[in-house]
């Protein structure tokens, strides 16, 4: 498969580049669609450059691998993978709502216009996922109810690309570096989607830390459905950078 795509400005992370989870999801979903067994599928995507907005990009998929090119520059590369990840006990939707009231992004956010977690985005425009600390844990949680603009090809169901996006920022908040002027940008993301998110379904987003290695931060996240079942899980590698690099 070889096709031209554009990342719309709506789907930004930093002001002039695509949200990492959304872009990774474009590759991950392209891999799933070409897999022989697509009901449950895991993929890993690595970002090499900030994904440009409003520009023709080439998405290529062949033999279980995908790449995204800007002209001849490699923006991202993905491959079918296996992801085994145990999710901590999730909070209730009400508990997630309470945690979100204390999201650090309300007072200090390097990218307030981020499609997923930016507080400057209106309802129906951004995902407005605001992970906040869960009491007595190292985890964060937030509620998420997807609106109709996120519906995919299947009626009433969220496009899986947006599940990748939701998992992305949720995994960053347990690892946010202290102090102004610092930001985390996504380096690599592995996602396994086990089910569907319905439009309007009250889901819980859960994120938790895994490890740190200098300026590399490793974390995980999950989407929990209304019935308490785990719909999707992710592992992410985040890179600590000066926020001014993207401003």
Buried (B, 14 or more C-beta within 10 A) or exposed (E): EEEEBEBEEEBBBBBBBBBBBBBBBBBBBBBBEBBEEEEEBBBBBBBEEBBBBEEEBBBBBEEBBBBBBBEEEEBBBBBBBEBEBEBBEBBEBEBBBBBBEBBBBEEBBBBBBBBBBBBEBEEEBBBBBBBBBBEEBEBBBBBBBBBEEBBBEEEEBBBBBBBBBBBBBBBBBBBBBEEEEBBBBBBBBBBBBBBBBBBEBBBBBBBBBBEBEEEBBBBBBBBBBBEEEBBBBBBBBBBBBEBEEBE
